[in-house]
Amino acid sequence: MAISKKQGVALGVGVAAVAAIVGGVFAVVNLNAGSAEAAPGGEATPTAEANTTTEEIEWFHLDGPIPEAVAALEASGFEPIEAGKLTVAVGAFVPPLSYQPDGTSAATDVAGTEPNLGALIAEGLGLEYNPQVVAWADWPLGIQSGKYDLIAANVTVTEERKELYDFASYRQDLLGFYVKSDSPIESIAEAADIEGLKIIVGSGTNQEQVLLAWNEELEADGKQPAELQYFDDTAAATLAIQSGRADANFGPNATSAWAARETGDTKLVGIVSGGWPLTAEIAAGTAKGNGLIEPVSIVLNAIIADGTYTDLLEFWGLESEAIEQSVVNPAGLPAS
């Protein structure tokens, strides 16, 4: 098995963007159909102001291909779109998932968990990593038409998607409750824990549906429901948390975890599955039946075993979303 190594790269991280994430109207609302995808007619994706702050970003690599994965790829009959390369569709949205660092423009400069996982998969297969930045709406046709070999962009596995694509899981899809760092709130795990709280949430999202269901439970028990707050202005939402006008923010865990780590202004007090009440997983995807997904899963399990996976998630503050094993075509969320 290849041994992992890290390479430090100076890339700009927009602190203004990090601050904007805290507010509850997240810049990744259209990335993830399990937890963060906006409902039709929902809120538009906000744009966070970038700045020139630069910090060291670690890019994780393998020392060489993983022989078992290479052998599986050769036996599969899969032919990359470009010979010798793995063309990976990635996003460029916000940290820690995928984003364009300040002062960069090339697809090869896109940083975050998703691009780095795509690169590790390519390295493990003995192929050159060939990232292509795509809009969320464009990846499904791009995969089906053969424009991209693989998608690594925070895609939730659903039963409907499994009809057209094969998946190899690599992260849990989680929602997180975040409160001000000095808040007396220590845990939010069930309906009783949100009684009377003021909670920021995105309109038309799965997280809103969770809160509405919990409020129904509270009202049925004669208790005070939570007050749901919706903000179009992310700066105002952030201020609401810090000023105490809102008690908690409930949204995609990945972006909130990054913001909490970078600013120190918030803390995690509760986790809920993105597919609540069902579990949901994030996965790399490829065209159905093309033979690529089994070798991809072999690579993912190899980096889980050698610790590269853990190091990567810990660097980006997403260790809470780790899985123990990559599974090919795991159970997906049912069609709504």
N, C-alpha and C positions, 0 to 999 in steps of 0.2 A: 504494500500500500504506500502511496506517495505521502511524504511528510509535508505538512503545511508550513508556509512561511508568510510573514507579513511584510508589506512594503509601505512605508509612510509616504504620503503625498500631501503637499500643501494645497489645500483647496478651500475656497471661500465658503463659509457657512453663514447664510443670512440670519443674523440674530433677530432682526425684525420679523422674519418669517417664523422663527421659533415662537416668538411672543404671540404672533397671530394664531398659532395653533391652539394655544391654551383656551381660547375663547369659546369654543364649542361649535362654531360654524367652520368646519374643517376644510382645508384646501384639498383633501382627498375624497370629498363626498362622492365623486363619480368613479372611484377606482375599484371598489369592491362590492359586488352584488350581495354579499352575505351580510355585511354590517355597515358599510359606508356609502353604498351607492344611493344616490338621490332617487326618489320616486319620480315617475314622469311628471313634469310640471313643477318639480321641487326647486330648491334653491340653486342658484348658479354658483359655480366654483369661484370663491373669492381669490383675488390676487394679492399675495403678500409682498410688501416692499422689500427688496433685497438691499444689502449693504456690502461693504468691502471687507468685513471681518474675515480673517483667515485662521484656520487651525489645522493641525495635522490630522489627516484622515488615513486610517490604516486600510490598505487594500490587501485582502487575503488571497494567497496563491497556493497551488500545489507544486511540488518539485518536479512532477512529471505525471504522465497519464496513469490511470488505474487499469492494470492489465485485464482484470475481469470485465470491466466496462468496455474496454476497447474490443475484446473478444466478442462480447455480446453485441456490440454495434456491428462488427463485421458479419456476424452470423444473422443479423436481423434483415439484411438486405436494404437498410435505409441508405438513401443517397442524399447528402446535404444539397441545399439549393446552390451553394457555391462550393466546389470541390475543396476539401481540406479545411472548410470553415463551418462554424455553427452560427447561423444567423439568428440572433435573439432579439425579439421585440421587447423593449423596455420603455418605461415611462420616464418623465422628467417633471416631477410634481413638487413634493416637499420631502425633507428629511423626516424619518430615517429610511423611508422606503426607496425613493428614487428622486433625484433632483439635479438640476444643472448648477454646479457651484459658480459663485461669482467670478466673472472674468473668463468663463469658458463657454464654448459653443458646440464643440464636436461631440458626437454621440459617445465616443470613447472616453469622454470626461465625465459622463453621468455617474454620480456616486450614490451609495446607499445599499441597503441589504439586497434588493432585487437584482441590480446590475452585477453586484459582486457574486451572488449565487449563480447567475447566468454565466459569468466568467469561469467560476469554479467547475461548473458542469462541462463547459467546453474543454477546459484543461484536462479534466478527468477522462474525457473521451478521446483525447489526443488531437483535438481540433482547435483551430484558431478562433478566438472569440470575436464575433462580428456583430456588435450591438447596433440596433436600429431604433431610434426614438420614435414612438408612435402615440397617437391620441388613443384614449380608451376605446372610443367607438370604432376604431379602425382595425384593431387586432383580430377580431373573429374572422373577417373576410380575408385578412392577410394570411392567417394560418391556413384557412381552407384552400385558398388559391395557390399556396406554395410560395408566397412572398417571404415568409418567415418560417424558420424551422421550429422555433420554440418561443413561447411567451413566458416571461418571468416578470410579472407586474402586479403582484398582489391579487391574483385571481382566485376567487372562492369556488370550490367545487360544488356544482349543482347537478342534479340528475338530468336536467335538460341539456346542460353543456356536455355531459358525458355522451350524449347521443352523437356529437360531432367531433369531440376531442378526447384524447387520452391524457390523464393527469398523473403526476407523481408529487405527493404531498411534501411540504417542507416547513409549514408553520401552522400554528393554531390561529383561527380567526377569532379575535377577542375584542370585546368592548370593555372600556375601563371607566370607573368612577374616580375622578380626581378632585381634590379639595385643596384649599390654601394650605401651605406647608405647616402652619401653626394651628390649623383647625382642630377642634376637639373631636371631630368625627374620625373614628378609627376603622370602622368597617361598614360596608354596605353590601349585603349579600342577598337580601330578600325584601319583600314588600314592607315589612315592619320597620326596616331600617331607613326608609325614605319618608316616613310619616312627618308631614308638616315642613319638609325641606323645600328650598327653592333650587331647582335643578335646571341648568342650561342644557339644551338638547337640540339637535337639528330636526327641522320639520320634514316629515315624510320618510324618516329613516327607521331601520329596525330598532335602534335604541329608543326612539320615541314610542314604538309599539310595546317595548318592554315596560316602559314607565306607565303607559296607559293601562296595561294589563295589571300592573302592581297597584295602580290607583283604584282600579275596580275592586281589587281584593280589600284594600283599606276601607273603601266606602261601604263594602258589604259587611265589614266588621264594625262599622260605626266610628271609624277613625279618620283623622284628617288626611286627605290625599296630599301628595307633593304638588307644589306649584311649578309647572313647566314654563321655562323662559326661553324665548326665541330671539336671537339677535342676528340682524343683517350685517352689523358692523363688528368685526372680530375684536377690534381694539376695545369697544364698549363691553363686549362679553368678558374679555380679560380683566378689565377694570372692575366689573361686577363681582368677579371672584375675589380679587384682591381687596376690594373695599368692604366685602361682607354682604353686599346686596344679593348675592347668590351664594348658596352653600356648596354646590358641587357642579361639576361638568361631567356629562356622560356622553362618550363618543368613542371612535376607533382608538383602541389602546396604543397602537404603534406610534401614532403621531403625538399623542398625549405623553407617552413614556419618554419620548425624545425631548419634548418641551420641559418636562419635569426634571430630567437630568441636566439639561443645558442651563435652565434658569434658576432651578432650586426653589421656585415660587409655589410649586404644587407638589402633591404627593398622591400616590395610588392608595385607594382604600377599598376597592372592590373590582372584581373581574366577572364578566358575564360572557357566555359564548355569543359570537356574532350571529349565530343562527337560532338563538334562544326561542323555544326551550330545547331545541336540538343543538348538537355540536356542529361546528363547521371547520373546514380546513382550507388553507391557502396552498396552491400547488402550481408547479410548472406544467404547461400544457402544450400539446402538439396535435397534429391532424390525426384523426382516428385511424388506427390500424396501420400506421406507416412504419412501425417497428422501433421507433426512437425511444419510447417512454420507458421501457425496461432498462436499457443502458443508463438513462438519466437517473432512474431510481437507484441503480447500483452506485453511481457516483455520490448521490445524496446520502446514502447509507454509509458510504466510506468516509465522507467528511464528518458525519455524525460520530462515527466510531473513533476517528483520530483526533477529535476535538476542535477541528477547524470551524465546524458549524457553531459550536458553543462559543468560541472566541469571537466569531463574527456577530452573533446575536448580542453578546455581552457588550461589545464595542458600541453598538447602536442602541443599547438599553432595552432589547427585546427578549431577554432571557425568559421572561414569563410566557412567551409564545412558542417556546421550543417543543418539538415532538421527539419521541424516542426512536421512531423508525419511519422512513419514507415508505408509503404504500402506494402501489399502482391502482388508480381508479378507486379511491376510498368512497364510502357512502357519501353522497352529496345531498345538499338541501333539496327538498321536494319543490316542485313547481308551485308557485303561489296561485 
